[in-house]
């Protein structure tokens, strides 16, 4: 089957890879984007549905009938469909029904899981052997393998396999590793030897899918491990922000190995009465203001939406001076097409903005009025500071912040019970709202805050602040948490301990052996 647009009566067997959604091939993503129906294990591969068009059907069972009816059907298969293939009967059904099919290779666990565990599949000895323990095997032959032996479906028999290899001549000091949940942030690897396999696996809690790797290449793991050593690897991090704000922050946390969970605590809504904003936009266009000061990206968004409503664009700011409270607000303005004239070089806050704001000078400033489009719950710090500098302020409600609905019960229980490793607070309101809708985070949970004011609010609610960003931006906050995680990991290793996530330190948390 060519890569041109497929005809009707077509099934694509697509290798989904070993677990990491980012390892899907380009061809696989292309076919998912055109699919009318998808057959998949939703628990394992639901993240891949983001490649599908709106309205795609997730189906089970008789996909041959759907293909004959003219649908493009994608059947997602674990790893590579042709390695220890489980699709032989399904392919035969397509052939019998005269349905065209394509088989798209996927990244196999045999190489990907090893790479994510820091084990080179083929090192000094180039032989690389893959076996399926679910089938009858000649362990004498495998014991003689001088290179790397990768064993699928061997977790239940791992100890027996180790003994069989030793009995057939494999040295009992041969390195061996077992990796579970490979290439995902739940990946866990035990590196040991054939002789130590039984005691070291006793409390590890492995289940399939998992891989067993035997050979000297396992010894290179200390040098090459890159995935499980990420600073926040496996940390479950609560991100209490609006959905729009959380996306970039979550992506940054994933790059550190974390598992972000977005829980909206604030809903941003228009003002109850729009007339105030309407007058402000009219005044902005007609020259009523010398300055416009933005204290949040949400304020930029609110003004931008009003501009679009009136058919205006960034050119309406011509002749105006524009101030931004911090980097995130400045970035929102730049994306709008407006370059700020004033951005605090020191503390990025209302206080920092006032500290660098020029006093009103009747000789230099033809107009003494400043427009402040802000949230309904903003403090008076900026207004008071600008008034003292001689400016008159139009403090306009551009948007309202409303407490979001409580999260589902399992999330609330995880927050209060120590199921999260960290929570990021990006404002005082996120502290108040999270505690209000879900309760206080457990004392093992690392509390990370964006700045001093948020820290003060957290402490007022009885929370211990562990991490503070060096500047008030979400990106700096995520980086500060990653640095905290790196130091915690390093301290554990230097003490000869196994690095543990904060949630593993709560009473009753399952402990894993090395």
C-alpha positions in Angstrom: 0.0 0.0 0.0 1.5 3.4 -1.0 1.5 6.4 1.2 -1.0 8.2 -1.1 -4.6 8.7 0.2 -5.9 5.2 0.9 -8.9 3.8 -1.0 -11.9 2.3 0.8 -11.7 -1.1 2.3 -8.5 -0.3 4.1 -7.0 -1.3 7.5 -3.7 0.0 8.8 -1.9 -2.0 11.5 0.1 0.7 13.2 2.9 0.0 15.7 2.2 2.3 18.7 5.7 1.8 20.2 6.5 0.7 23.7 4.6 3.3 25.8 6.0 6.8 25.3 3.4 8.6 23.0 6.3 10.6 21.5 7.8 7.4 19.9 4.9 7.0 17.4 6.2 7.1 13.8 5.3 9.9 11.4 3.5 7.5 9.2 1.5 6.2 12.2 0.5 9.8 13.1 -0.5 10.5 9.5 -2.8 7.5 9.3 -4.3 8.3 12.7 -5.1 11.8 11.5 -7.1 10.4 8.6 -8.7 7.4 10.4 -12.5 7.1 10.5 -12.2 4.4 13.2 -9.5 3.4 15.6 -9.1 0.0 17.5 -6.8 0.3 20.5 -6.2 -0.5 24.2 -7.5 2.8 25.6 -5.7 2.4 28.9 -2.3 2.1 27.2 -2.7 4.2 24.0 -5.4 6.8 24.7 -2.9 9.7 24.5 -2.4 8.8 20.8 -6.0 9.8 20.0 -4.8 13.4 20.0 -3.5 12.7 16.4 -7.1 11.8 15.3 -9.6 14.1 13.6 -12.7 15.2 15.4 -15.5 12.6 15.4 -13.2 9.6 15.0 -14.8 6.4 16.4 -13.0 4.2 19.0 -14.2 0.7 18.3 -13.6 -2.9 19.3 -13.9 -6.1 17.3 -15.1 -6.3 13.8 -13.1 -3.7 12.0 -13.0 -5.7 8.7 -16.7 -4.9 8.3 -16.1 -1.2 8.8 -13.3 -1.2 6.2 -15.5 -3.0 3.6 -18.0 -0.2 4.2 -15.5 2.3 3.1 -13.9 3.4 6.3 -10.2 3.8 7.0 -9.5 1.8 10.1 -6.3 2.1 12.2 -5.5 -0.9 14.5 -3.0 0.3 17.1 -0.6 -2.5 18.2 1.9 -2.5 21.0 5.5 -2.0 20.0 6.1 -3.3 16.5 3.2 -5.3 14.9 5.6 -7.8 13.3 7.8 -8.6 16.3 6.2 -11.5 18.2 3.2 -10.7 16.0 -0.2 -10.9 17.5 -2.0 -9.7 14.4 -1.5 -12.8 12.1 -5.1 -13.9 12.4 -6.4 -10.3 11.9 -4.3 -9.9 8.8 -5.6 -13.2 7.5 -9.2 -12.0 8.1 -8.4 -8.9 5.9 -7.0 -11.1 3.2 -10.0 -13.4 3.2 -12.4 -10.5 3.0 -10.3 -8.9 0.2 -9.7 -5.8 2.3 -6.4 -3.9 1.6 -4.1 -3.5 4.6 -0.8 -1.8 5.5 1.5 -2.8 8.4 3.4 0.2 9.8 6.5 -0.7 11.9 6.7 0.7 15.4 9.6 1.2 17.8 10.1 -2.1 19.5 10.4 -2.4 23.3 13.5 -4.5 22.8 15.5 -1.5 21.8 13.5 1.5 23.2 13.1 0.2 26.8 16.8 -0.6 26.9 17.8 2.8 25.6 15.5 4.5 28.2 17.1 2.4 30.9 20.6 3.5 29.8 21.5 0.0 28.4 23.0 -0.1 24.9 21.4 -3.0 23.0 24.7 -3.9 21.4 28.0 -2.8 22.9 31.4 -4.4 22.5 30.0 -7.7 21.6 27.6 -7.1 18.7 25.3 -10.1 19.2 21.8 -9.1 20.2 19.2 -11.8 20.8 15.5 -11.4 21.6 13.4 -14.2 22.9 9.8 -14.7 24.1 9.7 -16.6 27.4 6.0 -17.4 26.6 7.3 -19.8 24.0 9.5 -22.9 24.7 13.2 -21.9 24.7 16.6 -23.5 24.5 18.2 -21.9 27.6 21.4 -23.8 27.0 21.8 -22.0 23.6 20.9 -18.6 25.2 23.4 -19.1 28.0 26.1 -19.3 25.4 25.1 -16.0 23.8 28.1 -13.7 24.2 26.2 -10.5 23.7 22.9 -9.1 25.1 19.9 -11.3 25.7 16.5 -9.6 25.9 13.6 -11.6 27.3 10.0 -10.7 26.7 7.1 -12.1 28.9 9.6 -13.4 31.5 8.6 -11.6 34.7 6.8 -14.5 36.4 9.6 -16.9 35.4 12.5 -14.5 36.0 14.1 -16.3 38.9 13.7 -19.7 37.1 15.2 -18.2 33.9 18.2 -16.9 35.9 18.8 -20.3 37.4 18.5 -22.0 34.0 21.1 -19.7 32.5 23.5 -20.3 35.4 22.9 -24.1 35.2 23.9 -24.0 31.5 27.1 -22.2 32.1 26.3 -18.5 32.3 28.5 -16.9 35.1 26.4 -16.1 38.2 28.0 -12.6 38.2 26.6 -11.8 34.8 24.8 -8.4 35.0 21.0 -8.5 34.6 18.4 -5.7 34.6 14.6 -5.8 34.7 12.6 -2.8 33.5 8.8 -2.3 33.9 6.5 0.2 32.3 9.3 1.0 29.9 9.6 4.5 28.3 6.9 5.9 30.5 7.3 8.1 33.6 6.4 5.0 35.6 9.5 3.2 34.3 11.4 1.4 37.0 14.6 -0.6 36.6 16.3 -3.1 38.9 19.9 -3.8 38.0 21.5 -6.8 39.7 23.3 -10.1 38.7 22.0 -13.5 38.0 23.0 -14.7 41.4 21.2 -11.8 43.2 18.1 -11.9 41.0 15.7 -13.6 43.5 16.3 -11.4 46.5 16.5 -8.2 44.5 13.2 -8.8 42.7 11.4 -10.1 45.7 9.7 -6.7 46.6 10.0 -4.9 43.3 6.4 -5.5 42.3 7.0 -6.0 38.6 4.1 -6.8 36.3 3.9 -7.2 32.5 4.8 -5.5 30.3 8.4 -5.7 31.5 11.7 -6.7 29.9 14.6 -8.8 31.4 18.1 -8.0 30.0 21.1 -10.2 30.5 24.6 -9.3 29.5 27.6 -7.0 30.1 25.8 -4.1 28.5 23.8 -3.7 31.7 27.0 -2.6 33.4 27.0 0.6 31.3 23.8 1.8 32.8 25.6 3.9 35.4 27.2 5.9 32.6 24.3 6.1 30.1 21.2 6.4 32.2 19.4 9.6 31.1 15.7 9.0 31.5 15.2 7.7 35.0 17.8 10.2 36.3 15.8 13.3 35.2 15.4 15.7 38.2 11.6 15.1 38.7 11.4 11.6 37.2 8.0 10.1 38.1 7.0 13.0 40.3 3.3 13.6 40.2 2.9 17.4 40.2 -0.3 19.3 40.7 -0.7 22.3 38.4 -3.5 24.5 39.8 -4.1 27.0 37.1 -6.6 27.8 34.3 -6.5 25.3 31.5 -5.0 27.8 29.0 -2.2 28.8 31.4 -1.3 25.2 32.4 -0.4 23.9 29.0 3.1 25.4 28.6 3.9 24.8 32.3 2.9 21.1 32.0 5.1 20.6 28.9 8.1 22.0 30.8 7.5 19.8 33.8 7.3 16.7 31.4 10.7 17.7 30.1 12.0 17.2 33.7 10.4 13.7 33.9 7.4 14.8 35.9 3.8 13.7 35.5 1.8 17.0 35.6 -1.9 16.9 36.6 -3.8 20.1 35.7 -6.5 21.0 38.2 -8.2 24.3 37.4 -8.8 26.4 40.5 -9.7 29.6 38.7 -12.1 30.3 35.9 -11.5 33.5 34.0 -14.8 35.1 33.0 -15.8 38.5 31.4 -16.9 41.4 33.6 -20.5 41.3 34.8 -21.1 44.6 33.0 -19.0 45.3 29.9 -19.7 49.1 29.7 -16.6 50.0 31.7 -14.3 48.1 29.3 -16.1 49.5 26.3 -15.5 53.1 27.6 -11.8 52.2 28.3 -11.2 50.9 24.8 -12.9 54.0 23.3 -10.7 56.2 25.5 -7.6 54.3 24.5 -8.3 54.9 20.8 -9.3 58.5 21.2 -6.1 59.5 23.1 -7.4 59.7 26.7 -4.4 57.8 28.1 -0.6 58.3 28.2 0.1 54.8 29.5 -1.6 51.4 29.6 -0.3 49.0 32.3 -0.8 45.3 32.0 -0.5 43.2 35.2 -1.2 39.8 33.7 -1.5 37.8 30.5 -5.2 37.5 31.2 -5.5 41.3 31.0 -3.8 41.3 27.7 -6.1 38.6 26.5 -9.2 40.6 27.6 -8.1 43.7 25.8 -7.2 41.8 22.7 -10.6 40.2 22.6 -12.2 43.6 22.9 -10.1 44.9 20.1 -11.2 42.0 17.9 -14.8 42.7 18.8 -14.4 46.3 17.5 -12.3 45.4 14.5 -9.1 46.9 16.0 -5.6 45.5 16.1 -2.2 46.4 17.7 -1.9 49.6 15.7 -4.4 51.2 18.1 -1.5 51.4 20.6 0.4 53.8 18.4 1.4 56.8 20.5 0.7 55.1 23.8 3.3 53.9 26.3 2.8 50.3 27.4 4.0 48.7 30.7 4.1 45.0 31.6 4.5 43.6 35.1 6.6 40.6 34.1 8.0 38.3 31.4 4.8 36.3 30.8 2.7 39.4 30.4 5.4 40.9 28.1 5.3 37.8 26.0 1.5 38.0 25.7 1.9 41.6 24.5 4.6 40.7 21.9 2.3 37.9 20.6 -0.3 40.6 20.2 2.1 42.8 18.3 2.9 45.2 21.1 6.4 45.7 22.5 6.3 47.0 26.1 8.1 50.3 26.9 8.5 49.4 30.5 9.3 46.0 32.1 10.7 45.9 35.6 14.4 44.9 35.7 14.2 43.9 39.3 11.2 42.4 41.1 8.4 41.5 38.7 5.4 42.7 40.7 3.2 45.7 41.2 5.8 47.0 43.6 8.6 46.4 41.1 6.6 48.2 38.4 6.0 51.3 40.6 9.7 51.4 41.6 10.7 52.0 38.0 7.7 54.0 36.8 8.6 57.6 35.9 6.8 60.4 37.9 4.3 62.5 36.0 6.0 65.5 34.4 3.7 68.1 32.9 6.5 69.3 30.6 7.1 65.9 29.1 3.7 64.1 29.5 0.8 65.7 27.6 -1.7 63.5 29.4 -1.5 62.4 33.0 -3.8 59.4 32.8 -3.0 55.6 33.0 -5.3 52.8 32.0 -5.2 49.7 34.2 -7.2 46.8 32.8 -7.1 44.2 35.6 -8.8 41.4 37.5 -11.7 42.2 39.8 -9.6 41.0 42.8 -6.5 43.1 42.1 -4.8 44.9 45.0 -4.5 48.7 45.3 -0.7 48.7 45.4 -0.2 49.8 41.8 -3.0 52.5 41.9 -1.6 53.9 45.1 1.9 54.0 43.8 1.1 55.6 40.5 -1.2 58.2 42.3 1.7 59.1 44.5 3.9 59.7 41.4 1.3 62.2 40.1 -0.7 60.0 37.7 -4.4 59.6 37.5 -5.6 55.9 37.1 -8.6 54.4 35.4 -8.7 51.1 37.2 -10.9 49.0 35.0 -12.2 45.4 35.6 -11.1 43.6 32.4 -12.0 40.1 33.7 -13.3 38.3 36.7 -11.6 35.4 38.5 -14.1 32.8 39.8 -13.3 29.8 41.9 -13.5 26.7 39.8 -15.6 23.6 40.7 -14.0 21.0 43.1 -11.9 18.4 41.3 -13.1 14.7 41.2 -12.9 12.8 44.5 -9.8 10.8 43.6 -7.9 14.1 43.0 -9.1 15.6 46.3 -8.0 12.4 48.2 -4.6 12.5 46.5 -4.1 16.1 47.5 -5.0 15.5 51.1 -3.5 12.1 51.4 0.0 12.8 50.0 -0.6 11.3 46.5 1.1 14.3 44.9 4.8 14.8 45.1 4.6 18.6 44.6 2.1 21.4 44.0 2.9 24.6 42.1 1.3 27.8 43.3 1.5 30.6 40.7 -0.5 33.2 42.7 -2.1 33.8 46.1 -5.5 33.1 44.6 -4.4 29.6 43.5 -3.5 28.9 47.1 -6.8 30.1 48.5 -8.9 28.4 45.8 -7.1 25.0 45.9 -7.5 24.8 49.6 -11.1 26.0 49.3 -12.1 23.4 46.7 -9.9 20.5 47.6 -8.3 20.9 51.0 -4.7 21.4 52.2 -1.9 19.4 50.5 -0.4 16.7 52.7 2.7 17.6 54.6 5.0 15.3 52.5 4.0 17.3 49.4 6.6 19.8 48.2 5.1 23.3 48.1 6.6 25.5 45.3 5.5 29.1 45.0 6.1 31.8 42.4 7.1 34.6 44.8 7.1 36.2 48.3 3.4 37.2 48.3 2.3 33.7 47.3 4.6 32.3 49.9 3.0 34.5 52.5 -0.5 33.3 51.6 0.6 29.7 51.6 2.1 30.1 55.1 -1.1 31.8 56.3 -2.9 28.5 55.3 -0.4 26.5 57.4 1.7 25.3 54.4 5.4 24.8 54.5 7.1 26.5 51.5 9.9 24.4 50.1 10.7 26.1 46.8 10.4 29.7 45.5 11.1 30.9 42.0 14.0 33.3 41.6 11.7 35.5 39.5 7.9 35.5 39.3 7.3 33.4 36.1 5.8 30.0 35.7 8.8 28.8 33.8 11.2 29.9 36.6 9.0 28.1 39.1 9.1 24.8 37.2 12.9 25.2 36.8 13.3 25.9 40.6 11.3 22.7 41.4 13.5 20.7 39.0 16.6 22.1 40.8 15.1 21.1 44.1 14.5 17.6 42.8 18.0 17.3 41.4 19.5 18.3 44.8 17.3 15.8 46.7 18.3 13.0 44.3 22.0 13.9 44.6 21.8 14.0 48.4 20.2 10.6 48.5 22.9 9.1 46.2 25.7 10.6 48.3 24.2 9.1 51.4 24.1 5.7 49.8 20.3 5.7 49.6 17.8 5.1 46.8 16.3 8.3 45.5 12.7 8.5 46.5 9.8 10.7 45.5 8.2 12.8 48.3 5.0 10.8 48.0 6.9 7.6 48.8 7.8 9.0 52.2 4.2 9.1 53.5 3.0 6.5 55.9 1.8 3.3 54.0 3.6 4.2 50.7 4.9 1.1 49.0 8.7 0.8 49.2 10.7 -0.7 46.4 14.0 -2.4 46.8 17.0 -1.4 44.7 
